[in-house]
Structure formats: structure tokens, C-alpha cells
């Protein structure tokens, strides 16, 4: 009877121990599960070196030099020669020519010139209207008046002809302002086209 009581007591203790063990196991499992937090996973990315194929490439634009082609133009044309050549031998002012006097405020300008006809085919016919002078101070163009004073000149060029490839010298007269001193002489054709000229004629 005593053995049965001891057996029952031992069995009871065993049940209690089993119950405690199971209780502790469940509690540990719950605690372990409760301590787990759902945190997002973070993965550290380690920079990777670029492979040769991924290395950045700098693209540069190289301009190709251009050279403009130079075209040489040659000509065999004969230089143009003026139909006439004029030479100034002298220039003087006179207050009277052969007894004739200029208008008040004016004075006579006498030019001694030589004319060369360079034309191979035509003679040059001239008259007073063939000779003009430009007064630079007074901005005035004046025509010769040689025909009015033929007696007072040594060799007046009043009118005549200079044969082709020939020359002729003589004197021409202009009535100019007394205060004028710088002139340009021109020889023109019948249309007024300048054939030749002499610039920078200065007479005090």
C-alpha cells in the first residue's frame, strides 16, 4: 500500500515536470518569435570599378583644315596708252596780252605746252574748246580763250591738227581769278571726254 502511494507520487511529479518542460518550451518559442522584428533588409552596395569597356570616352571634334585653291590669272594684254600726251613747259600770269586786258578781278594765265599724238590711225584736231583748266580754289572749270589774243603770243594753239604719231608745241590762254593759284589742265575730245591731263599746276 505504501509502494502504491510512492508510485502515484512519483508519477505525479513526473507529470508536473513534463508539464513544466512543455510550458517552458512553448514560452521560449513564443518569446523568440515575439522578439523578431520585420525590418527591411538593407544590402550595402560596394562600388565596382568600371571595366575598360565602361570607361567614359571624351569625344572631340577635329576640324579638317581647308585650303582655298588659288587661281592665277595671267594676261597678255598690251598696256593701254593714252591717245595724247601733254607736257607743260611753262605757266605764267599776265595782266595784258597784245594790248588786251582781262575782266576786273581776273588775270591771264598763259601755258606753254607740247602735245604728242600717240594714235597710229587718226590725226588730232583741236580748238579752244579742246583745252580746259580747273581752278581748284574757286571750283571752276574754264575754257581757253586763245583765239582772242593771237597777236600777243609766240605760237598760239588756236585751232589746227596734230598728225598721227606727231607732236606740236604752242601757247594757250585762260582768263582766271586773280586769287587763284592751283590748276589742272585737261585736253578733251569733241564729246568732252578727257584724253590727257596735267595736274598740280601752281602759279603764284
mmCIF file of the C-alpha atoms, coordinates in Angstrom:
data_MODEL
# 
_entry.id   MODEL 
# 
loop_
_atom_site.group_PDB 
_atom_site.id 
_atom_site.type_symbol 
_atom_site.label_atom_id 
_atom_site.label_alt_id 
_atom_site.label_comp_id 
_atom_site.label_asym_id 
_atom_site.label_entity_id 
_atom_site.label_seq_id 
_atom_site.pdbx_PDB_ins_code 
_atom_site.Cartn_x 
_atom_site.Cartn_y 
_atom_site.Cartn_z 
_atom_site.occupancy 
_atom_site.B_iso_or_equiv 
_atom_site.pdbx_formal_charge 
_atom_site.auth_seq_id 
_atom_site.auth_comp_id 
_atom_site.auth_asym_id 
_atom_site.auth_atom_id 
_atom_site.pdbx_PDB_model_num 
ATOM 1   C CA . UNK A 1 1   ? 0.000  0.000   0.000    1.00 0.00 ? 1   UNK A CA 1 
ATOM 2   C CA . UNK A 1 2   ? 2.872  2.233   0.851    1.00 0.00 ? 2   UNK A CA 1 
ATOM 3   C CA . UNK A 1 3   ? 4.574  1.411   -2.535   1.00 0.00 ? 3   UNK A CA 1 
ATOM 4   C CA . UNK A 1 4   ? 1.456  2.370   -4.430   1.00 0.00 ? 4   UNK A CA 1 
ATOM 5   C CA . UNK A 1 5   ? 1.383  5.775   -2.766   1.00 0.00 ? 5   UNK A CA 1 
ATOM 6   C CA . UNK A 1 6   ? 5.012  6.338   -3.623   1.00 0.00 ? 6   UNK A CA 1 
ATOM 7   C CA . UNK A 1 7   ? 4.387  5.300   -7.208   1.00 0.00 ? 7   UNK A CA 1 
ATOM 8   C CA . UNK A 1 8   ? 1.489  7.668   -7.504   1.00 0.00 ? 8   UNK A CA 1 
ATOM 9   C CA . UNK A 1 9   ? 3.604  10.457  -6.026   1.00 0.00 ? 9   UNK A CA 1 
ATOM 10  C CA . UNK A 1 10  ? 6.463  9.817   -8.423   1.00 0.00 ? 10  UNK A CA 1 
ATOM 11  C CA . UNK A 1 11  ? 4.114  9.688   -11.357  1.00 0.00 ? 11  UNK A CA 1 
ATOM 12  C CA . UNK A 1 12  ? 2.554  12.968  -10.276  1.00 0.00 ? 12  UNK A CA 1 
ATOM 13  C CA . UNK A 1 13  ? 5.936  14.607  -10.016  1.00 0.00 ? 13  UNK A CA 1 
ATOM 14  C CA . UNK A 1 14  ? 6.808  13.294  -13.451  1.00 0.00 ? 14  UNK A CA 1 
ATOM 15  C CA . UNK A 1 15  ? 3.640  14.797  -14.940  1.00 0.00 ? 15  UNK A CA 1 
ATOM 16  C CA . UNK A 1 16  ? 4.380  18.094  -13.278  1.00 0.00 ? 16  UNK A CA 1 
ATOM 17  C CA . UNK A 1 17  ? 7.898  18.096  -14.709  1.00 0.00 ? 17  UNK A CA 1 
ATOM 18  C CA . UNK A 1 18  ? 6.641  17.196  -18.164  1.00 0.00 ? 18  UNK A CA 1 
ATOM 19  C CA . UNK A 1 19  ? 4.048  19.952  -17.944  1.00 0.00 ? 19  UNK A CA 1 
ATOM 20  C CA . UNK A 1 20  ? 6.709  22.448  -16.859  1.00 0.00 ? 20  UNK A CA 1 
ATOM 21  C CA . UNK A 1 21  ? 9.048  21.437  -19.653  1.00 0.00 ? 21  UNK A CA 1 
ATOM 22  C CA . UNK A 1 22  ? 6.336  21.791  -22.252  1.00 0.00 ? 22  UNK A CA 1 
ATOM 23  C CA . UNK A 1 23  ? 5.264  25.118  -20.811  1.00 0.00 ? 23  UNK A CA 1 
ATOM 24  C CA . UNK A 1 24  ? 8.799  26.445  -20.920  1.00 0.00 ? 24  UNK A CA 1 
ATOM 25  C CA . UNK A 1 25  ? 9.273  25.229  -24.456  1.00 0.00 ? 25  UNK A CA 1 
ATOM 26  C CA . UNK A 1 26  ? 6.187  26.954  -25.722  1.00 0.00 ? 26  UNK A CA 1 
ATOM 27  C CA . UNK A 1 27  ? 7.039  30.133  -23.876  1.00 0.00 ? 27  UNK A CA 1 
ATOM 28  C CA . UNK A 1 28  ? 10.550 30.190  -25.324  1.00 0.00 ? 28  UNK A CA 1 
ATOM 29  C CA . UNK A 1 29  ? 9.240  29.631  -28.821  1.00 0.00 ? 29  UNK A CA 1 
ATOM 30  C CA . UNK A 1 30  ? 6.727  32.456  -28.383  1.00 0.00 ? 30  UNK A CA 1 
ATOM 31  C CA . UNK A 1 31  ? 9.343  34.772  -26.890  1.00 0.00 ? 31  UNK A CA 1 
ATOM 32  C CA . UNK A 1 32  ? 11.772 34.038  -29.644  1.00 0.00 ? 32  UNK A CA 1 
ATOM 33  C CA . UNK A 1 33  ? 9.107  34.702  -32.253  1.00 0.00 ? 33  UNK A CA 1 
ATOM 34  C CA . UNK A 1 34  ? 7.967  37.847  -30.498  1.00 0.00 ? 34  UNK A CA 1 
ATOM 35  C CA . UNK A 1 35  ? 11.457 39.261  -30.396  1.00 0.00 ? 35  UNK A CA 1 
ATOM 36  C CA . UNK A 1 36  ? 11.863 39.036  -34.162  1.00 0.00 ? 36  UNK A CA 1 
ATOM 37  C CA . UNK A 1 37  ? 11.142 42.335  -35.915  1.00 0.00 ? 37  UNK A CA 1 
ATOM 38  C CA . UNK A 1 38  ? 10.218 42.666  -39.535  1.00 0.00 ? 38  UNK A CA 1 
ATOM 39  C CA . UNK A 1 39  ? 12.873 45.213  -40.613  1.00 0.00 ? 39  UNK A CA 1 
ATOM 40  C CA . UNK A 1 40  ? 13.542 45.786  -44.269  1.00 0.00 ? 40  UNK A CA 1 
ATOM 41  C CA . UNK A 1 41  ? 16.673 44.197  -45.433  1.00 0.00 ? 41  UNK A CA 1 
ATOM 42  C CA . UNK A 1 42  ? 19.402 46.640  -46.426  1.00 0.00 ? 42  UNK A CA 1 
ATOM 43  C CA . UNK A 1 43  ? 22.089 45.456  -48.709  1.00 0.00 ? 43  UNK A CA 1 
ATOM 44  C CA . UNK A 1 44  ? 25.259 47.515  -48.891  1.00 0.00 ? 44  UNK A CA 1 
ATOM 45  C CA . UNK A 1 45  ? 26.374 48.163  -52.451  1.00 0.00 ? 45  UNK A CA 1 
ATOM 46  C CA . UNK A 1 46  ? 30.075 48.212  -52.905  1.00 0.00 ? 46  UNK A CA 1 
ATOM 47  C CA . UNK A 1 47  ? 31.231 50.462  -55.787  1.00 0.00 ? 47  UNK A CA 1 
ATOM 48  C CA . UNK A 1 48  ? 32.533 48.344  -58.558  1.00 0.00 ? 48  UNK A CA 1 
ATOM 49  C CA . UNK A 1 49  ? 35.405 49.557  -60.740  1.00 0.00 ? 49  UNK A CA 1 
ATOM 50  C CA . UNK A 1 50  ? 34.454 50.282  -64.324  1.00 0.00 ? 50  UNK A CA 1 
ATOM 51  C CA . UNK A 1 51  ? 35.609 47.833  -66.834  1.00 0.00 ? 51  UNK A CA 1 
ATOM 52  C CA . UNK A 1 52  ? 37.608 49.159  -69.811  1.00 0.00 ? 52  UNK A CA 1 
ATOM 53  C CA . UNK A 1 53  ? 34.501 48.890  -71.923  1.00 0.00 ? 53  UNK A CA 1 
ATOM 54  C CA . UNK A 1 54  ? 32.570 51.115  -69.490  1.00 0.00 ? 54  UNK A CA 1 
ATOM 55  C CA . UNK A 1 55  ? 35.242 53.814  -69.138  1.00 0.00 ? 55  UNK A CA 1 
ATOM 56  C CA . UNK A 1 56  ? 33.789 57.230  -70.204  1.00 0.00 ? 56  UNK A CA 1 
ATOM 57  C CA . UNK A 1 57  ? 35.087 58.350  -73.544  1.00 0.00 ? 57  UNK A CA 1 
ATOM 58  C CA . UNK A 1 58  ? 35.596 62.041  -74.391  1.00 0.00 ? 58  UNK A CA 1 
ATOM 59  C CA . UNK A 1 59  ? 34.623 62.689  -77.984  1.00 0.00 ? 59  UNK A CA 1 
ATOM 60  C CA . UNK A 1 60  ? 36.460 65.593  -79.605  1.00 0.00 ? 60  UNK A CA 1 
ATOM 61  C CA . UNK A 1 61  ? 35.723 67.181  -82.981  1.00 0.00 ? 61  UNK A CA 1 
ATOM 62  C CA . UNK A 1 62  ? 38.756 67.702  -85.153  1.00 0.00 ? 62  UNK A CA 1 
ATOM 63  C CA . UNK A 1 63  ? 38.243 70.236  -87.932  1.00 0.00 ? 63  UNK A CA 1 
ATOM 64  C CA . UNK A 1 64  ? 39.989 69.371  -91.107  1.00 0.00 ? 64  UNK A CA 1 
ATOM 65  C CA . UNK A 1 65  ? 41.981 72.373  -92.345  1.00 0.00 ? 65  UNK A CA 1 
ATOM 66  C CA . UNK A 1 66  ? 40.777 73.660  -95.641  1.00 0.00 ? 66  UNK A CA 1 
ATOM 67  C CA . UNK A 1 67  ? 42.921 75.394  -98.168  1.00 0.00 ? 67  UNK A CA 1 
ATOM 68  C CA . UNK A 1 68  ? 41.329 77.676  -100.738 1.00 0.00 ? 68  UNK A CA 1 
ATOM 69  C CA . UNK A 1 69  ? 42.612 76.979  -104.169 1.00 0.00 ? 69  UNK A CA 1 
ATOM 70  C CA . UNK A 1 70  ? 44.450 79.929  -105.636 1.00 0.00 ? 70  UNK A CA 1 
ATOM 71  C CA . UNK A 1 71  ? 43.775 80.623  -109.259 1.00 0.00 ? 71  UNK A CA 1 
ATOM 72  C CA . UNK A 1 72  ? 46.404 82.559  -111.101 1.00 0.00 ? 72  UNK A CA 1 
ATOM 73  C CA . UNK A 1 73  ? 45.114 84.744  -113.881 1.00 0.00 ? 73  UNK A CA 1 
ATOM 74  C CA . UNK A 1 74  ? 47.569 85.804  -116.492 1.00 0.00 ? 74  UNK A CA 1 
ATOM 75  C CA . UNK A 1 75  ? 47.030 88.352  -119.168 1.00 0.00 ? 75  UNK A CA 1 
ATOM 76  C CA . UNK A 1 76  ? 48.886 89.235  -122.280 1.00 0.00 ? 76  UNK A CA 1 
ATOM 77  C CA . UNK A 1 77  ? 47.009 92.453  -122.959 1.00 0.00 ? 77  UNK A CA 1 
ATOM 78  C CA . UNK A 1 78  ? 49.100 95.400  -124.064 1.00 0.00 ? 78  UNK A CA 1 
ATOM 79  C CA . UNK A 1 79  ? 49.006 98.245  -121.507 1.00 0.00 ? 79  UNK A CA 1 
ATOM 80  C CA . UNK A 1 80  ? 46.657 100.979 -122.620 1.00 0.00 ? 80  UNK A CA 1 
ATOM 81  C CA . UNK A 1 81  ? 48.380 104.090 -123.944 1.00 0.00 ? 81  UNK A CA 1 
ATOM 82  C CA . UNK A 1 82  ? 46.655 107.475 -123.765 1.00 0.00 ? 82  UNK A CA 1 
ATOM 83  C CA . UNK A 1 83  ? 45.829 108.797 -127.219 1.00 0.00 ? 83  UNK A CA 1 
ATOM 84  C CA . UNK A 1 84  ? 47.609 112.028 -126.319 1.00 0.00 ? 84  UNK A CA 1 
ATOM 85  C CA . UNK A 1 85  ? 50.490 113.030 -124.076 1.00 0.00 ? 85  UNK A CA 1 
ATOM 86  C CA . UNK A 1 86  ? 50.751 116.622 -122.865 1.00 0.00 ? 86  UNK A CA 1 
ATOM 87  C CA . UNK A 1 87  ? 53.853 118.280 -121.424 1.00 0.00 ? 87  UNK A CA 1 
ATOM 88  C CA . UNK A 1 88  ? 53.816 121.583 -119.533 1.00 0.00 ? 88  UNK A CA 1 
ATOM 89  C CA . UNK A 1 89  ? 56.817 123.731 -120.449 1.00 0.00 ? 89  UNK A CA 1 
ATOM 90  C CA . UNK A 1 90  ? 55.881 126.875 -118.508 1.00 0.00 ? 90  UNK A CA 1 
ATOM 91  C CA . UNK A 1 91  ? 52.996 128.654 -116.770 1.00 0.00 ? 91  UNK A CA 1 
ATOM 92  C CA . UNK A 1 92  ? 52.817 132.428 -116.169 1.00 0.00 ? 92  UNK A CA 1 
ATOM 93  C CA . UNK A 1 93  ? 50.252 135.062 -115.231 1.00 0.00 ? 93  UNK A CA 1 
ATOM 94  C CA . UNK A 1 94  ? 49.941 138.238 -117.291 1.00 0.00 ? 94  UNK A CA 1 
ATOM 95  C CA . UNK A 1 95  ? 47.885 141.386 -116.778 1.00 0.00 ? 95  UNK A CA 1 
ATOM 96  C CA . UNK A 1 96  ? 47.871 142.150 -120.510 1.00 0.00 ? 96  UNK A CA 1 
ATOM 97  C CA . UNK A 1 97  ? 48.366 140.260 -123.794 1.00 0.00 ? 97  UNK A CA 1 
ATOM 98  C CA . UNK A 1 98  ? 48.855 142.148 -127.092 1.00 0.00 ? 98  UNK A CA 1 
ATOM 99  C CA . UNK A 1 99  ? 47.104 145.196 -125.680 1.00 0.00 ? 99  UNK A CA 1 
ATOM 100 C CA . UNK A 1 100 ? 44.144 143.197 -124.427 1.00 0.00 ? 100 UNK A CA 1 
ATOM 101 C CA . UNK A 1 101 ? 43.170 143.308 -120.744 1.00 0.00 ? 101 UNK A CA 1 
ATOM 102 C CA . UNK A 1 102 ? 41.228 140.769 -118.667 1.00 0.00 ? 102 UNK A CA 1 
ATOM 103 C CA . UNK A 1 103 ? 37.923 141.447 -116.898 1.00 0.00 ? 103 UNK A CA 1 
ATOM 104 C CA . UNK A 1 104 ? 38.115 143.182 -113.493 1.00 0.00 ? 104 UNK A CA 1 
ATOM 105 C CA . UNK A 1 105 ? 39.212 140.727 -110.797 1.00 0.00 ? 105 UNK A CA 1 
ATOM 106 C CA . UNK A 1 106 ? 40.692 138.426 -113.428 1.00 0.00 ? 106 UNK A CA 1 
ATOM 107 C CA . UNK A 1 107 ? 44.139 137.832 -114.844 1.00 0.00 ? 107 UNK A CA 1 
ATOM 108 C CA . UNK A 1 108 ? 45.524 135.961 -117.855 1.00 0.00 ? 108 UNK A CA 1 
ATOM 109 C CA . UNK A 1 109 ? 47.104 132.525 -117.350 1.00 0.00 ? 109 UNK A CA 1 
ATOM 110 C CA . UNK A 1 110 ? 49.400 131.566 -120.236 1.00 0.00 ? 110 UNK A CA 1 
ATOM 111 C CA . UNK A 1 111 ? 50.513 127.942 -120.570 1.00 0.00 ? 111 UNK A CA 1 
ATOM 112 C CA . UNK A 1 112 ? 53.250 126.796 -122.948 1.00 0.00 ? 112 UNK A CA 1 
ATOM 113 C CA . UNK A 1 113 ? 52.628 123.110 -123.729 1.00 0.00 ? 113 UNK A CA 1 
ATOM 114 C CA . UNK A 1 114 ? 53.700 120.271 -126.006 1.00 0.00 ? 114 UNK A CA 1 
ATOM 115 C CA . UNK A 1 115 ? 51.191 117.714 -127.329 1.00 0.00 ? 115 UNK A CA 1 
ATOM 116 C CA . UNK A 1 116 ? 52.123 114.258 -128.614 1.00 0.00 ? 116 UNK A CA 1 
ATOM 117 C CA . UNK A 1 117 ? 49.564 112.396 -130.741 1.00 0.00 ? 117 UNK A CA 1 
ATOM 118 C CA . UNK A 1 118 ? 50.072 108.699 -129.873 1.00 0.00 ? 118 UNK A CA 1 
ATOM 119 C CA . UNK A 1 119 ? 47.332 107.437 -132.180 1.00 0.00 ? 119 UNK A CA 1 
ATOM 120 C CA . UNK A 1 120 ? 48.501 105.245 -135.053 1.00 0.00 ? 120 UNK A CA 1 
ATOM 121 C CA . UNK A 1 121 ? 45.474 105.843 -137.230 1.00 0.00 ? 121 UNK A CA 1 
ATOM 122 C CA . UNK A 1 122 ? 43.919 109.271 -136.562 1.00 0.00 ? 122 UNK A CA 1 
ATOM 123 C CA . UNK A 1 123 ? 45.037 112.882 -136.523 1.00 0.00 ? 123 UNK A CA 1 
ATOM 124 C CA . UNK A 1 124 ? 44.042 115.067 -133.572 1.00 0.00 ? 124 UNK A CA 1 
ATOM 125 C CA . UNK A 1 125 ? 42.043 118.165 -134.437 1.00 0.00 ? 125 UNK A CA 1 
ATOM 126 C CA . UNK A 1 126 ? 41.985 120.850 -131.733 1.00 0.00 ? 126 UNK A CA 1 
ATOM 127 C CA . UNK A 1 127 ? 40.471 124.265 -130.985 1.00 0.00 ? 127 UNK A CA 1 
ATOM 128 C CA . UNK A 1 128 ? 39.984 126.424 -127.892 1.00 0.00 ? 128 UNK A CA 1 
ATOM 129 C CA . UNK A 1 129 ? 37.218 124.080 -126.669 1.00 0.00 ? 129 UNK A CA 1 
ATOM 130 C CA . UNK A 1 130 ? 39.785 121.232 -126.608 1.00 0.00 ? 130 UNK A CA 1 
ATOM 131 C CA . UNK A 1 131 ? 41.617 122.879 -123.680 1.00 0.00 ? 131 UNK A CA 1 
ATOM 132 C CA . UNK A 1 132 ? 40.058 123.333 -120.226 1.00 0.00 ? 132 UNK A CA 1 
ATOM 133 C CA . UNK A 1 133 ? 41.555 124.279 -116.893 1.00 0.00 ? 133 UNK A CA 1 
ATOM 134 C CA . UNK A 1 134 ? 40.122 123.630 -113.437 1.00 0.00 ? 134 UNK A CA 1 
ATOM 135 C CA . UNK A 1 135 ? 40.574 126.359 -110.806 1.00 0.00 ? 135 UNK A CA 1 
ATOM 136 C CA . UNK A 1 136 ? 40.950 124.361 -107.574 1.00 0.00 ? 136 UNK A CA 1 
ATOM 137 C CA . UNK A 1 137 ? 40.413 127.331 -105.249 1.00 0.00 ? 137 UNK A CA 1 
ATOM 138 C CA . UNK A 1 138 ? 37.241 128.649 -106.845 1.00 0.00 ? 138 UNK A CA 1 
ATOM 139 C CA . UNK A 1 139 ? 35.972 125.224 -108.019 1.00 0.00 ? 139 UNK A CA 1 
ATOM 140 C CA . UNK A 1 140 ? 35.536 126.451 -111.563 1.00 0.00 ? 140 UNK A CA 1 
ATOM 141 C CA . UNK A 1 141 ? 36.237 124.908 -114.974 1.00 0.00 ? 141 UNK A CA 1 
ATOM 142 C CA . UNK A 1 142 ? 37.404 127.378 -117.627 1.00 0.00 ? 142 UNK A CA 1 
ATOM 143 C CA . UNK A 1 143 ? 37.797 127.026 -121.403 1.00 0.00 ? 143 UNK A CA 1 
ATOM 144 C CA . UNK A 1 144 ? 40.738 128.534 -123.296 1.00 0.00 ? 144 UNK A CA 1 
ATOM 145 C CA . UNK A 1 145 ? 40.321 131.953 -124.995 1.00 0.00 ? 145 UNK A CA 1 
ATOM 146 C CA . UNK A 1 146 ? 43.495 131.799 -127.107 1.00 0.00 ? 146 UNK A CA 1 
ATOM 147 C CA . UNK A 1 147 ? 41.700 132.846 -130.298 1.00 0.00 ? 147 UNK A CA 1 
ATOM 148 C CA . UNK A 1 148 ? 41.162 136.351 -128.826 1.00 0.00 ? 148 UNK A CA 1 
ATOM 149 C CA . UNK A 1 149 ? 44.884 137.104 -128.482 1.00 0.00 ? 149 UNK A CA 1 
ATOM 150 C CA . UNK A 1 150 ? 46.794 135.553 -131.380 1.00 0.00 ? 150 UNK A CA 1 
ATOM 151 C CA . UNK A 1 151 ? 48.954 138.657 -131.875 1.00 0.00 ? 151 UNK A CA 1 
ATOM 152 C CA . UNK A 1 152 ? 50.322 138.658 -128.325 1.00 0.00 ? 152 UNK A CA 1 
ATOM 153 C CA . UNK A 1 153 ? 51.577 135.038 -128.340 1.00 0.00 ? 153 UNK A CA 1 
ATOM 154 C CA . UNK A 1 154 ? 54.638 133.459 -129.930 1.00 0.00 ? 154 UNK A CA 1 
ATOM 155 C CA . UNK A 1 155 ? 52.929 130.283 -131.115 1.00 0.00 ? 155 UNK A CA 1 
ATOM 156 C CA . UNK A 1 156 ? 49.206 130.267 -130.263 1.00 0.00 ? 156 UNK A CA 1 
ATOM 157 C CA . UNK A 1 157 ? 47.338 126.958 -130.391 1.00 0.00 ? 157 UNK A CA 1 
ATOM 158 C CA . UNK A 1 158 ? 44.053 128.443 -131.568 1.00 0.00 ? 158 UNK A CA 1 
ATOM 159 C CA . UNK A 1 159 ? 42.989 125.632 -133.910 1.00 0.00 ? 159 UNK A CA 1 
ATOM 160 C CA . UNK A 1 160 ? 44.669 123.061 -136.088 1.00 0.00 ? 160 UNK A CA 1 
ATOM 161 C CA . UNK A 1 161 ? 45.586 119.400 -136.443 1.00 0.00 ? 161 UNK A CA 1 
ATOM 162 C CA . UNK A 1 162 ? 48.334 117.235 -134.983 1.00 0.00 ? 162 UNK A CA 1 
ATOM 163 C CA . UNK A 1 163 ? 49.039 114.317 -137.343 1.00 0.00 ? 163 UNK A CA 1 
ATOM 164 C CA . UNK A 1 164 ? 49.170 110.762 -136.010 1.00 0.00 ? 164 UNK A CA 1 
ATOM 165 C CA . UNK A 1 165 ? 52.444 109.882 -134.276 1.00 0.00 ? 165 UNK A CA 1 
ATOM 166 C CA . UNK A 1 166 ? 53.435 113.566 -134.336 1.00 0.00 ? 166 UNK A CA 1 
ATOM 167 C CA . UNK A 1 167 ? 53.789 116.370 -131.780 1.00 0.00 ? 167 UNK A CA 1 
ATOM 168 C CA . UNK A 1 168 ? 53.236 120.091 -131.635 1.00 0.00 ? 168 UNK A CA 1 
ATOM 169 C CA . UNK A 1 169 ? 54.062 122.860 -129.156 1.00 0.00 ? 169 UNK A CA 1 
ATOM 170 C CA . UNK A 1 170 ? 52.477 126.253 -128.533 1.00 0.00 ? 170 UNK A CA 1 
ATOM 171 C CA . UNK A 1 171 ? 50.701 128.542 -126.091 1.00 0.00 ? 171 UNK A CA 1 
ATOM 172 C CA . UNK A 1 172 ? 47.143 128.661 -124.780 1.00 0.00 ? 172 UNK A CA 1 
ATOM 173 C CA . UNK A 1 173 ? 45.450 131.416 -122.727 1.00 0.00 ? 173 UNK A CA 1 
ATOM 174 C CA . UNK A 1 174 ? 42.833 131.345 -119.935 1.00 0.00 ? 174 UNK A CA 1 
ATOM 175 C CA . UNK A 1 175 ? 41.116 134.128 -118.022 1.00 0.00 ? 175 UNK A CA 1 
ATOM 176 C CA . UNK A 1 176 ? 41.278 133.177 -114.309 1.00 0.00 ? 176 UNK A CA 1 
ATOM 177 C CA . UNK A 1 177 ? 40.553 134.831 -110.957 1.00 0.00 ? 177 UNK A CA 1 
ATOM 178 C CA . UNK A 1 178 ? 43.436 136.882 -109.565 1.00 0.00 ? 178 UNK A CA 1 
ATOM 179 C CA . UNK A 1 179 ? 43.383 134.952 -106.260 1.00 0.00 ? 179 UNK A CA 1 
ATOM 180 C CA . UNK A 1 180 ? 43.648 131.539 -107.949 1.00 0.00 ? 180 UNK A CA 1 
ATOM 181 C CA . UNK A 1 181 ? 46.964 129.692 -107.914 1.00 0.00 ? 181 UNK A CA 1 
ATOM 182 C CA . UNK A 1 182 ? 46.395 125.932 -108.359 1.00 0.00 ? 182 UNK A CA 1 
ATOM 183 C CA . UNK A 1 183 ? 45.086 124.359 -111.548 1.00 0.00 ? 183 UNK A CA 1 
ATOM 184 C CA . UNK A 1 184 ? 44.587 121.165 -113.527 1.00 0.00 ? 184 UNK A CA 1 
ATOM 185 C CA . UNK A 1 185 ? 44.823 121.251 -117.330 1.00 0.00 ? 185 UNK A CA 1 
ATOM 186 C CA . UNK A 1 186 ? 42.832 118.780 -119.435 1.00 0.00 ? 186 UNK A CA 1 
ATOM 187 C CA . UNK A 1 187 ? 42.629 118.111 -123.162 1.00 0.00 ? 187 UNK A CA 1 
ATOM 188 C CA . UNK A 1 188 ? 39.240 116.781 -124.223 1.00 0.00 ? 188 UNK A CA 1 
ATOM 189 C CA . UNK A 1 189 ? 37.664 115.485 -127.403 1.00 0.00 ? 189 UNK A CA 1 
ATOM 190 C CA . UNK A 1 190 ? 34.504 116.767 -129.092 1.00 0.00 ? 190 UNK A CA 1 
ATOM 191 C CA . UNK A 1 191 ? 32.293 114.907 -126.604 1.00 0.00 ? 191 UNK A CA 1 
ATOM 192 C CA . UNK A 1 192 ? 34.059 116.336 -123.534 1.00 0.00 ? 192 UNK A CA 1 
ATOM 193 C CA . UNK A 1 193 ? 35.904 113.111 -122.727 1.00 0.00 ? 193 UNK A CA 1 
ATOM 194 C CA . UNK A 1 194 ? 39.289 113.777 -121.142 1.00 0.00 ? 194 UNK A CA 1 
ATOM 195 C CA . UNK A 1 195 ? 42.103 112.428 -123.313 1.00 0.00 ? 195 UNK A CA 1 
ATOM 196 C CA . UNK A 1 196 ? 45.006 113.513 -121.120 1.00 0.00 ? 196 UNK A CA 1 
ATOM 197 C CA . UNK A 1 197 ? 45.704 115.980 -118.317 1.00 0.00 ? 197 UNK A CA 1 
ATOM 198 C CA . UNK A 1 198 ? 48.380 117.691 -116.211 1.00 0.00 ? 198 UNK A CA 1 
ATOM 199 C CA . UNK A 1 199 ? 47.656 118.169 -112.501 1.00 0.00 ? 199 UNK A CA 1 
ATOM 200 C CA . UNK A 1 200 ? 49.296 120.275 -109.784 1.00 0.00 ? 200 UNK A CA 1 
ATOM 201 C CA . UNK A 1 201 ? 49.964 123.386 -111.870 1.00 0.00 ? 201 UNK A CA 1 
ATOM 202 C CA . UNK A 1 202 ? 50.843 126.103 -109.328 1.00 0.00 ? 202 UNK A CA 1 
ATOM 203 C CA . UNK A 1 203 ? 51.308 129.738 -110.325 1.00 0.00 ? 203 UNK A CA 1 
ATOM 204 C CA . UNK A 1 204 ? 51.648 132.449 -107.680 1.00 0.00 ? 204 UNK A CA 1 
# 
